[in-house]
Structure formats: structure tokens, C-alpha cells
Amino acid sequence: MREIERHARQHMLTVASTASLRVYVSEWENGRRTISSYYAKILRALLGLTDVELGGGAQPPAPATADGYDELIDRIDEARNVSLTMVKTFMDQTELLRTIDRQMGAASLVDQMTAHLTRLEDALTFAVLPETRRPVALALTGAATLAAWQALDVGAVERAWRHYELGKRAAQEAEEPMYLAHATAEQAYVLCDAGRPEMAVHLVREAQRLGGPGMSPRLKAWLHAAEAEICARAGLQEDCRRALDHAIRHLPAGDEARDPDMLSIFLNEGHLTRWRGNALALIGDGEAVDNLYAALETTDPTFVRASAGLHCDLAQAHLARGEHDQARKHLRQARLMASRTKSVRHRRRIEQLTQRL
């Protein structure tokens, strides 16, 4: 109720009184009141959920007419006119959404991300020839994996899984094994969060196979780092350390973090130091603290959600050493940052760590 009222003040909207909102929320939760389109728009921005996930249902598509050939041809002609310039526009939109996401969180982007994916899917659905389909499919796989990570962050796990499947299909259509490997590896995190880390280990290793020998060194390092974290969550300590060694070996030298062949990959020595500390903290290795404090000094302040995860990692590392005061300090910082981005995933981890104090 506080968030609804705050959102209304910020956007100069009119909402019901606090007493009435209390009744509305109770009835929404118990299924006695349908969420109106007015309040659904507010709740989508607050929770990062779609109308279906809010319980409001989705409007059924309009029935197609029996003689809809003219409309079909119009859509095909429209898709044929999707030029490389238009594909670049799609990718620029994905990049803008990625920047907003890492600074402000995923919850407020659900409407924009849904519309963006719909436009890309429509463009691919009605594109006919490979020279048109492949560039659109490549743009779609980048957008779908971003949308999937955002959905996982707000706790919409089924939506995350479906978006990863969409991203994998688009990568296959685009004939881009690197994008397929990336989407598959990130999908393994859904299994981890669902309590199936052993299955996730198999999936992240399958991602490395799918990427093939032509993967960029930075992506190889990223995949091994992901494997290390997932092995740590599965309790496979030696596998975790071995994967970290592979990641360090493949990472290109220098401060550059962005992979020119995979724009969704950010990884340099500073990022990998943080990731190594995260994995070592998960297996209770005392070396984690040094790695994490080194990463804290070099963390890009615009990566707000990643910073929340870093403070969670530090809390976990201090807990493993029995240093509860330091753990509390970092949990307070993590809670502040998770509140800024409305990250359900980080909030869940913060509560789990708090219960161990």
C-alpha cells in the first residue's frame, strides 16, 4: 500500500484512500476483486509482473477472419522492410533497457520489455527469407535473455524459463552458437534457484559444448565462472575450484569488460575477482573475503544490482568465519541496494543469510 501511494505521488496519479487500498489489496490477494487495468498498470511497475502473473488474466486474441490473406500479406511485406538499420534500432533499445535495468532494477521495465519482445517476435514471425530472419533472430535472442534475467530477478521464474527457451530458439534460428551457449548457461540459474543445482551443473556444461570451439575467450571465461558458481551451489568444491582456474586462464588481459561479439557479457579481471569471491564464499573458503574486498574497490557504481550481490557475498563470507558484526554491516548495505532495484532474488538471499545470524 505504501508503494502504491508513493508511486501515485511520483507520477501524479489518483488512488484510493489508505483504508480503501487495504481492502483492495486483501480482496486482490483472496480473489474477491479483479485488478482493474488502472491498478494493474501501477502494480506491473512496482512488482515487475505481467497481467497474467498478477492474476488479472490476459485478453484473448481477436479471432482471425476466414479471408485474412490481405492482412497476412501486409504483415509479410512489413517484415520484409525490416532493414539492417531497423535491426540496429532494436538492438539499441535492448541496450538501453539493459542499462536502466542494472541501475534501477527490472520491476519498472516489465511493460517496456514485453512490448519490445512482442515487436521482435512479430518481425521474426512474418519474415520469410533467411537474410531477413537471421538478423532479427539475433536481436531477439539478446532481448529474450535480458527479459529472462529480469523475470528471474523479480521472482517470475516460469516467465524466466519461457524467455530463455525463446532466446535459445532465436539463437538457433540466427545460427549463433555463442548466443545459444549464453542463454543455456543463464537458464541453469533458474534450476539453481528452483533447488536443482545438480541439474544446473549439467546444463551449464552443456552450454559450453553448444558454444563449440569458435567461442570468444571472454565468453569461455564467463561460462567457466558460471560453472564455478553453480558447482559451489551444488556442493562440488573441487569442481568449483577447477572451473575458476579455467575461467582465469581464458580471460583476456586488460580492463575492457565488454565482449564485442556478445554485448550481454561483461567480464574483466575485477568482475572475475568478485565472481571468484562469490563462489569461494558459497563453499566456505576463507580466501573469499580478500577477493570480495578487492572487487568492492573496483566495482562500477552503476551496477547497483551487482553491488547488492557483492555485499551479500561479503556477508556470507564473514558468516563462514564467524564474523557476525561484519556480516550484519554488509547485509544492511545489501538490503538498501536491493530495495532500490526491487530485486526479489536478492531480498530472498538477504533473508536467508539474516536467519543464520
LUMTI-738835 format. One record per residue (C-alpha): x negated, y, z negated. Coordinates in steps of 0.5 Angstrom, whole numbers, padded with zeros to 4 digits, always signed. Example, Ala and Ser with C-alpha at 12.3 -4.5 7.8 and 13.67 -1.06 7.14 Angstrom:
-0025-0009-0016-0027-0002-0014
end
This chain:
+0000+0000+0000-0006+0005-0002-0009+0003+0005-0002+0004+0009-0002+0011+0005-0009+0013+0007-0008+0011+0014-0002+0015+0014-0005+0022+0011-0011+0021+0016-0007+0020+0022-0001+0025+0020+0004+0019+0020+0010+0019+0016+0011+0013+0012+0016+0011+0007+0015+0012-0001+0010+0008-0005+0017+0005-0008+0019+0003-0002+0013+0001+0001+0012-0004-0005+0019-0007-0003+0017-0007+0005+0010-0011+0003+0014-0016-0001+0019-0017+0004+0014-0018+0010+0010-0023+0005+0016-0027+0004+0019-0027+0011+0025-0023+0009+0024-0017+0013+0021-0017+0020+0015-0012+0021+0017-0006+0026+0013-0004+0031+0011+0002+0028+0008-0001+0022+0005-0007+0026+0001-0001+0029-0001+0001+0022-0003-0006+0020-0006-0008+0026-0011-0002+0025-0012-0004+0018-0013-0012+0018-0015-0013+0025-0010-0018+0026-0005-0018+0032+0002-0018+0032+0003-0026+0032-0002-0026+0026+0002-0021+0023+0008-0025+0023+0012-0021+0028+0012-0025+0034+0010-0024+0041+0015-0021+0046+0016-0027+0051+0013-0025+0058+0018-0023+0063+0021-0029+0068+0018-0029+0075+0022-0028+0081+0023-0033+0086+0021-0029+0091+0015-0026+0088+0010-0026+0093+0009-0019+0095+0008-0018+0087+0002-0023+0088-0001-0020+0094-0001-0014+0091-0005-0017+0085-0010-0020+0089-0011-0014+0093-0012-0010+0087-0017-0015+0084-0021-0015+0091-0022-0008+0090-0026-0009+0083-0033-0007+0086-0039-0007+0082-0038+0000+0079-0032-0003+0076-0035-0009+0073-0040-0004+0070-0035+0000+0067-0032-0006+0064-0039-0008+0061-0040+0000+0059-0033-0001+0055-0036-0007+0052-0042-0004+0050-0038+0002+0047-0034-0003+0043-0040-0007+0040-0043+0000+0038-0037+0002+0034-0036-0005+0031-0043-0005+0028-0042+0002+0025-0035+0002+0023-0032-0006+0023-0028-0010+0027-0021-0009+0024-0020-0002+0027-0021-0005+0034-0016-0010+0035-0012-0006+0040-0017-0004+0044-0021-0010+0044-0014-0014+0046-0013-0009+0052-0020-0010+0054-0020-0017+0054-0013-0017+0058-0015-0013+0063-0021-0017+0065-0017-0023+0065-0012-0020+0070-0018-0018+0074-0021-0025+0074-0014-0029+0075-0013-0025+0081-0020-0025+0084-0020-0030+0090-0027-0030+0092-0034-0032+0088-0037-0026+0090-0032-0022+0086-0030-0027+0081-0037-0028+0078-0039-0021+0076-0032-0020+0073-0033-0027+0069-0040-0025+0067-0037-0018+0064-0031-0023+0061-0036-0027+0057-0039-0022+0054-0033-0018+0052-0030-0025+0049-0036-0027+0045-0035-0020+0042-0028-0021+0041-0029-0027+0038-0034-0025+0033-0030-0019+0031-0024-0024+0030-0028-0028+0025-0030-0022+0021-0023-0021+0020-0021-0028+0018-0017-0029+0024-0021-0036+0025-0016-0039+0030-0017-0033+0035-0024-0033+0034-0024-0040+0036-0020-0039+0042-0024-0033+0044-0030-0037+0044-0027-0042+0049-0025-0036+0053-0032-0034+0053-0035-0041+0055-0030-0042+0061-0032-0035+0063-0040-0036+0063-0039-0043+0067-0035-0039+0072-0040-0034+0072-0046-0040+0073-0049-0036+0067-0052-0042+0062-0055-0036+0058-0048-0034+0056-0046-0041+0055-0051-0042+0050-0050-0036+0046-0042-0037+0046-0043-0044+0044-0048-0042+0038-0044-0037+0036-0038-0042+0036-0042-0046+0031-0041-0041+0026-0033-0042+0026-0035-0049+0024-0039-0047+0018-0034-0042+0015-0029-0048+0016-0033-0052+0012-0036-0057+0017-0043-0055+0017-0046-0061+0019-0042-0061+0026-0044-0054+0027-0051-0056+0027-0050-0061+0033-0046-0055+0036-0052-0050+0036-0057-0056+0038-0052-0057+0044-0052-0050+0045-0060-0050+0046-0059-0056+0051-0054-0052+0055-0058-0046+0056-0064-0050+0059-0071-0048+0061-0069-0042+0064-0067-0038+0058-0071-0032+0056-0076-0032+0050-0072-0028+0046-0065-0032+0046-0069-0038+0045-0072-0035+0038-0065-0033+0037-0062-0040+0038-0067-0043+0033-0066-0037+0028-0058-0039+0028-0060-0046+0028-0064-0045+0022-0059-0041+0018-0054-0047+0020-0058-0052+0018-0059-0048+0011-0052-0048+0010-0052-0056+0011-0057-0057+0006-0062-0059+0011-0068-0056+0008-0074-0059+0013-0070-0058+0019-0068-0050+0017-0076-0049+0016-0078-0052+0022-0073-0048+0026-0075-0042+0023-0082-0044+0026-0079-0045+0033-0076-0038+0032-0082-0034+0030-0086-0038+0036-0081-0036+0041-0080-0029+0039-0083-0024+0044-0088-0019+0041-0086-0011+0040-0081-0007+0036-0076-0008+0042-0070-0012+0040-0065-0012+0046-0065-0017+0051-0065-0014+0058-0062-0021+0060-0057-0022+0054-0054-0015+0052-0051-0018+0046-0058-0021+0043-0061-0016+0038-0068-0019+0035-0074-0017+0034-0079-0018+0028-0075-0014+0023-0069-0018+0025-0072-0024+0024-0075-0023+0018-0068-0021+0015-0066-0028+0018-0071-0032+0015-0070-0029+0008-0062-0031+0009-0064-0038+0011-0069-0039+0005-0064-0036+0000-0059-0041+0002-0064-0046+0001-0066-0043-0006-0073-0042-0003-0077-0036-0008-0080-0034-0002-0073-0031+0001-0074-0025-0004-0080-0022-0001-0077-0023+0006-0071-0020+0005-0074-0013+0002-0079-0013+0008-0073-0013+0012-0069-0008+0008-0074-0003+0009-0074-0003+0017-0066-0004+0017-0063+0000+0022-0058+0004+0018-0053+0004+0024-0052-0004+0023-0047-0003+0017-0044-0010+0017-0051-0013+0018-0053-0009+0012-0048-0012+0008-0050-0019+0009-0057-0017+0008-0055-0014+0001-0051-0021+0000-0057-0025+0002-0061-0021-0004-0056-0022-0009-0056-0030-0007-0064-0030-0007-0064-0026-0014-0059-0031-0017-0063-0037-0015-0069-0034-0019-0064-0033-0025-0065-0025-0024-0057-0023-0025-0058-0016-0026-0062-0015-0019-0056-0020-0016-0051-0015-0019-0054-0009-0016-0054-0012-0009-0047-0014-0010-0045-0007-0012-0048-0005-0005-0045-0010-0001-0038-0009-0004-0039-0002-0002-0041-0003+0005-0036-0009+0006-0031-0004+0004-0033+0001+0010-0032-0005+0015-0027-0008+0012-0030-0015+0013-0026-0021+0010-0032-0025+0012-0037-0021+0007-0032-0020+0002-0031-0027+0001-0038-0029+0001-0039-0023-0005-0033-0026-0009-0037-0033-0008-0043-0030-0011-0040-0026-0016-0037-0032-0019-0044-0035-0020-0046-0029-0025
end
